Amino acid sequence: MMHSVVLARRPQGNPVEADFAVREAPLPEVTEGWFLTRNTFVSLDAGFRNWMNEDSGDEVLPAMGLDEPVMGLVLAEVLESKNLDYAVGDKLMARFAWQTHSLSDGSDFIARLPAELEFNPSAYMGVLGDTGMSAYFGMTDIAKPTAEDCVLISGAGGAVGTIAGQIAKLSGARVVGIVGSQAKAGWLCDTLGYDAAVVRSGDTPLAEAISEACPNGVDVFFDNVGGQTLEAVISNMNHRGRLVLCGAISGYGVTPHGPNNLFELITKELSVEGFMTHFRHDRYDEAREQLSQWLREGVIQSPEHRLNGIENVGKAFADLFAGENFGKTVVAL
Ligand SMILES: NC(=O)c1ccc[n+]([C@@H]2O[C@H](COP(=O)([O-])OP(=O)(O)OC[C@H]3O[C@@H](n4cnc5c(N)ncnc54)[C@H](OP(=O)(O)O)[C@@H]3O)[C@@H](O)[C@H]2O)c1
């Protein structure tokens, strides 16, 4: 049998576990041109919240349908194939759905993985997957930190943030994170080598807390959060600082808060660049090789928030928005 997590109702604001339900069905028949996978891990990625509202379809993805399997990234292995490009045993990182098995004709977004996995399979969903590669592309292509820089990262304890911070540390920069709790702030500094961390919901207004943690100002901001956080950081940026926009989780599924201080982009001559990792698909091997090398050398770690079983996929997704995760969120099926 195959199990799928479906969108049981449209989330109101932040998603909660009850927005999702598990359905069971017989394994589908594989016809000419198609292949069937068994999925071993589901990756939970906050960005997919954007396509859960009605009429939310755009140039990237269509809106998700009610009672339809929820789109997401999975680690998959081909079980049966009538498609010449995919053989039984091929390992894939693919945008299928939150399912134990998937049927594809190869037209989905698929990245091939090596036949022999050198690291723990779940690492290919995190540090070697979409989120780790986002940290890699954003830091090495755009931010390009140096030892003179103060690098600030929002969502610093999550999947992208934990890797982005460790990459920035390799350049010798001073690295500061913004997180949702004191426990996560302590963990970032004690375990991942962050130099300081700011708690976004603390007693001190965020802009002031950032100024205390970054007394010489911020040279690079790697943003996963957007909204009020971005606004508070802009007011702390140094002249000719770089803003790398990776995500804006504070505005997913809700009306986003627009920064009201964009004039500072002009007066401080700031550069702003956003990016989408999937547009760098042709460079996944390069990114995975460099991240693998850092893992081999032991200079980066890949912390994981792991749950087990298809019935926990909805809860794992809700955890991202409640800030429960320390590191990459995955569910082992
Ligand atoms: N550009 C790309 O190609 C690309 C690719 C992958 C991911 N992303 C983006 O990267 C970001 C991280 O995604 P992820 O899936 O890896 O999640 P994640 O960082 O592992 O988890 C999300 C974290 O965001 C924080 N957060 C949640 N709601 C928030 C809010 N309203 N305001 C401020 N912080 C909030 C929480 O941490 P605290 O409670 O500790 O703050 C939570 O742990 C997302 O914005 C995602 O869209 C972009």
The ligand as an SDF file (V2000), in Angstrom:
LIG
                    3D

 48 52  0  0  0  0  0  0  0  0999 V2000
   15.8390   30.7670   -2.0770 N   0  0  0  0  0  0  0  0  0  0  0  0
   15.7900   29.4490   -2.1020 C   0  0  0  0  0  0  0  0  0  0  0  0
   16.0440   28.8010   -3.1180 O   0  0  0  0  0  0  0  0  0  0  0  0
   15.4180   28.7130   -0.8480 C   0  0  0  0  0  0  0  0  0  0  0  0
   15.5830   27.3250   -0.7460 C   0  0  0  0  0  0  0  0  0  0  0  0
   15.2590   26.7000    0.4740 C   0  0  0  0  0  0  0  0  0  0  0  0
   14.7580   27.4620    1.5300 C   0  0  0  0  0  0  0  0  0  0  0  0
   14.5880   28.7910    1.3690 N   0  0  0  0  0  0  0  0  0  0  0  0
   14.0860   29.6270    2.4700 C   0  0  0  0  0  0  0  0  0  0  0  0
   14.9200   29.4830    3.5720 O   0  0  0  0  0  0  0  0  0  0  0  0
   14.1700   29.7440    4.7670 C   0  0  0  0  0  0  0  0  0  0  0  0
   14.3940   28.5950    5.7290 C   0  0  0  0  0  0  0  0  0  0  0  0
   13.6280   27.5080    5.2790 O   0  0  0  0  0  0  0  0  0  0  0  0
   13.6610   26.0820    5.9250 P   0  0  0  0  0  0  0  0  0  0  0  0
   12.6380   25.3100    5.2170 O   0  0  0  0  0  0  0  0  0  0  0  0
   15.0520   25.6240    5.9170 O   0  0  0  0  0  0  0  0  0  0  0  0
   13.1730   26.3240    7.4220 O   0  0  0  0  0  0  0  0  0  0  0  0
   14.0280   26.3740    8.7450 P   0  0  0  0  0  0  0  0  0  0  0  0
   14.9530   27.5260    8.6820 O   0  0  0  0  0  0  0  0  0  0  0  0
   14.6000   25.0500    9.0520 O   0  0  0  0  0  0  0  0  0  0  0  0
   12.8820   26.6410    9.7980 O   0  0  0  0  0  0  0  0  0  0  0  0
   12.2260   27.8300    9.7860 C   0  0  0  0  0  0  0  0  0  0  0  0
   12.6960   28.7210   10.9900 C   0  0  0  0  0  0  0  0  0  0  0  0
   12.2150   30.0220   10.7460 O   0  0  0  0  0  0  0  0  0  0  0  0
   11.9250   30.6540   11.9870 C   0  0  0  0  0  0  0  0  0  0  0  0
   10.5960   31.2650   11.8780 N   0  0  0  0  0  0  0  0  0  0  0  0
    9.4180   30.6320   11.7210 C   0  0  0  0  0  0  0  0  0  0  0  0
    8.4110   31.5120   11.6470 N   0  0  0  0  0  0  0  0  0  0  0  0
    8.9820   32.7400   11.7710 C   0  0  0  0  0  0  0  0  0  0  0  0
    8.4660   34.0620   11.7930 C   0  0  0  0  0  0  0  0  0  0  0  0
    7.1560   34.3260   11.6540 N   0  0  0  0  0  0  0  0  0  0  0  0
    9.3340   35.0850   11.9450 N   0  0  0  0  0  0  0  0  0  0  0  0
   10.6520   34.8550   12.0970 C   0  0  0  0  0  0  0  0  0  0  0  0
   11.2030   33.6190   12.0900 N   0  0  0  0  0  0  0  0  0  0  0  0
   10.3710   32.5780   11.9230 C   0  0  0  0  0  0  0  0  0  0  0  0
   11.9440   29.5710   13.0650 C   0  0  0  0  0  0  0  0  0  0  0  0
   13.1110   29.7310   13.8480 O   0  0  0  0  0  0  0  0  0  0  0  0
   13.1470   30.6280   15.1870 P   0  0  0  0  0  0  0  0  0  0  0  0
   11.8390   30.4270   15.8980 O   0  0  0  0  0  0  0  0  0  0  0  0
   14.3110   30.1300   15.9290 O   0  0  0  0  0  0  0  0  0  0  0  0
   13.3300   32.0300   14.7080 O   0  0  0  0  0  0  0  0  0  0  0  0
   12.0730   28.2720   12.2810 C   0  0  0  0  0  0  0  0  0  0  0  0
   12.8650   27.3250   12.9490 O   0  0  0  0  0  0  0  0  0  0  0  0
   12.7120   29.8850    4.3330 C   0  0  0  0  0  0  0  0  0  0  0  0
   12.3840   31.2430    4.2330 O   0  0  0  0  0  0  0  0  0  0  0  0
   12.7050   29.2230    2.9690 C   0  0  0  0  0  0  0  0  0  0  0  0
   11.6840   29.6690    2.1470 O   0  0  0  0  0  0  0  0  0  0  0  0
   14.9100   29.4340    0.2170 C   0  0  0  0  0  0  0  0  0  0  0  0
  1  2  1  0
  2  3  2  0
  2  4  1  0
  4  5  1  0
  4 48  2  0
  5  6  2  0
  6  7  1  0
  7  8  2  0
  8  9  1  0
  8 48  1  0
  9 10  1  0
  9 46  1  0
 10 11  1  0
 11 12  1  0
 11 44  1  0
 12 13  1  0
 13 14  1  0
 14 15  2  0
 14 16  1  0
 14 17  1  0
 17 18  1  0
 18 19  2  0
 18 20  1  0
 18 21  1  0
 21 22  1  0
 22 23  1  0
 23 24  1  0
 23 42  1  0
 24 25  1  0
 25 26  1  0
 25 36  1  0
 26 27  1  0
 26 35  1  0
 27 28  2  0
 28 29  1  0
 29 30  1  0
 29 35  2  0
 30 31  1  0
 30 32  2  0
 32 33  1  0
 33 34  2  0
 34 35  1  0
 36 37  1  0
 36 42  1  0
 37 38  1  0
 38 39  2  0
 38 40  1  0
 38 41  1  0
 42 43  1  0
 44 45  1  0
 44 46  1  0
 46 47  1  0
M  CHG  2   8   1  16  -1
M  END
$$$$
